[in-house]
């Protein structure tokens, strides 16, 4: 029994030493069977574990002293008797430890995966940055090479003519962009360099220009500054009609607006020249599609009421200087001119007028055309008042200009036969205003009709060749003024005076 407990004590001692101190056997010195030569142990007893149901056995007597005077090792180990409850208690920490080690292992694995993912993302971002940087370097290099090379230019010769528009306020750079878009030059850089070297670029006016396509930049600039390249430029004088008329005394032709448009529409020279004809414009102007012709809303009803379709656009192309694209169709050309003219008329306050005159905007335009044909600029306000006063008392206007409107051959003094012709415009044969304007009024005539001078006048007549016009509200006085005009040679005494 004693030997068994001695061996148990020795085994227990070794396990405890290994568990607690984890030391190498050499830390204890050399082991000599029963003892360590350099370890002096004065602990004598390791308490034994006793089962709850078992009484502890008495300790065996100490062994006899050894030779050499060494202190005998008196440690005794009693093997504890463990119950099932103690065994279960002891097993729990082991399972808990395994659980903790498993949890630490999963956390470590997750962190390792996250570190790997972060490294992968960093490599991806670095790769993208490198690609972007390389692309930027390549692009900058290409731009540098391109800037060092001369701009692209056509070698020539030029091709078919192309119509290019220069807008008001366009810079040389903007004109260059337009030239590239229209296929005139190969690059805006080439055109800009040529434009800088040509001092005449400062004289270029807004409008349309016919320039050969695929031209060398220097030739394109030269063509642009040449007056012969300007196309689609139209000048409409005050009081001009749509159609041609002839002078009674000379037989000369008085070109109408359609004739002027046809001349301004020509592109090119010689056999290659292309123009819109007078007849094409006349036919396009008679179209029933008023919206396609650009007729403004305030004039549509008046145009619809016109009994002669070829005259329905009379007065809607205003006096002034206009630019149009001659490469368009006749209807498109008319639309450009009518639209621009309507804006010009409206700028005078036409749409807000009529409070005093009681006339619609279109009627105001019709009356303004009469003022334009009858009065000198200094007398326009008074002639406008004569029109308003006669309309208010329902008196015929009796203007020779309305008689001449439908005549191919005209003169200042009309005949009785001319005045007797009943038309939609002859104010000797009808009351009120003509159906349409009888000419293109100036803005001054339009303003005069919008705001007539105040006065009682019903009659007026020009009495000398200097253009002196006298006004009165007395008919007998008016007859005396007519006689004065006849004596001065203004009126042909062989014809009726006209009785204005």
Helices and strands as residue ranges (DSSP letters): H 2-21, G 25-28, E 31-32, E 35-36, E 45-46, G 67-69, E 76-77, H 84-148, E 161-166, H 172-181, H 188-197, G 199-203, E 207-212, H 217-225, G 227-229, E 230-231, E 233-236, E 245-247, E 253-254, H 257-264, G 270-272, H 278-285, G 297-299, H 300-304, G 309-311, E 320-323, H 330-346, G 350-352, H 361-374, G 377-379, H 380-392, H 400-404, E 409-410, H 416-420, H 443-450, E 459-462, E 469-472, H 475-487
